[in-house]
Amino acid sequence: MPSIAHRGRGRRTINEINMVPFIDVMLVLLIIFMVTAPLIAPSVIDLPSVGKAARQPDQVIQVVVDKGDALELRVNEQTSAVTLPELAAAVRRAQGARGSVAAANSAVVISADRSVQYERVVRVMDVLQRAGVERVGLSVQLKP
């Protein structure tokens, strides 16, 4: 049998990647994401807002929680050391010193060191809330 000789017309390997199927798949995925993205409802968190008070407080009482869990009470530039059990009575005395109208419109601000445990700050807030203090806030430092 005679053999057939191929002169330059033999099979060659293709060194290129066929991009058409890849592009088709990517377009289908793009369409799927574009259709489903509006259907996904983002989670809604109801954050507290600031500045809803009708007027500024007449008096600001500051409770400072130190690194060593020591409490200080600052009222009108006067600082006194207090313990957690006597904190509520000290705040009530500071509110009552200016009269009953000022006591209703006085705010208590808790300033805690960054390294203080969160549990300690919550305990201070709990003591103040149980004592009937209505306006309790947290002091933060804004980054420049």
N, C-alpha and C positions, 0 to 999 in steps of 0.2 A: 504494500500500500504506500502510495506516495504521501509524504508528509507535507503539511501545509506550513509554509513559512510566513510569519507575520512580519512585515517590514514597518516598524514604527507605529503600528496600530494596536499594540498590545494594551492590556489593562494597566492603568497607572493608579497609584493611591492618591486620594484627594487630601491635601493638607489643610483644607479650610473646614471650619465648623459651619454647619447649616444653622443660621440664626433665626430663620422663619418660625420654627416651632417654639423656640424660646420666647420670641416676641409675642406670639399668639397667647402663650400661657400667661405672660406678664400683663397683657392687656385684659385678659379675662379676670385675673386677680385684681387689677386696678378697678375694673367695673364693679366687682363684688364689694370691695372696700368702700367705693363711693356710694353704693346703694345702702349698705348696712351702717355706715358711720352716723347718719342722722337718726337712725332708729335706736341707737344706744343712748340711754338716758344717763347723764352724769350724776353721780351721787351729790345730793344737796345737803350742805351742812349749814345749820342756822347759827351763825356766829353772833355773839353779842355786839352791840354797837356802842359807840362812845359819844358823849356829848348830848344826851337827851334831857339833861337836867334843865329845869326852867330857869334856875339861877345858881350862881356859885355858892358853895358852902360858906357859912359865916366863920367856921372854925375848922381847921384841919388837924386831926390828931394822928401822929405817925407812930406806928409800932415797928421797931427795928429788930429783926431777928439776926443775931450775930453768928459768926462761924462756930463759936463754942456753944450754940443754942441759948445764949443769954438774950433776954428781952429788955429793950429800952423803950420808954414811952416819952415822946417829944411833943410838948404842947407849948406853943408860943415861945420857941427858942429855949425852953427849959427841958432838960433831960433828966429822967429818973429811971433807975433800974427796978424792974418788977419781975415777979415770977408768974408762971402760967396760971396758977390758981387765983392770984390776986389781980390778974389783968383786967377782968371784967369790971371789978369794983373801981379800979383806977381810972378806966375809961369813963365809967359813969360819973365819977367825981369830976373829971375834966370836962365832961359835957355839962354837968349841973353847975359848974362854976360860973358859966356865962348866962345862966337862966334857962327856962324851959323852952323858949322859942329858939334859942341858939342850939339847944340840945337836939331839937328836931331837925335842924338844918346843919348839923356838924357831920363831917365825913371822917372816917377812919381809914388811913392808908397803911398797908403792910409793906414794908421794905425788907426784903430778905437777901442775904448774900447768895451768890451763885452756887456756892458749895453746900448750902444748907439743904437738908433732905426735904423733899416735897411734903412728906408726911407732917413735918414740924409746922410748915406754913398752913396746912389744912387744919391742924389742931388749933392754931391761933384763930383762924377764921371761924371754926366751930365754936370756940369759947365766946367769941364776940357775937356770933349769931344767937347763941343760947341766951346771952345777956340782953338781947333785944336791940342790938345796934343795927340800924337799917342800912346805912350807907357804908359798905366796906369795899375797899378797892385794893388793887395790887400796884405797886410802883415798879416801873420798868425803866431801863436806860436805853434810849434810842441810839443806834449805831450812827456815827457821823458819816 
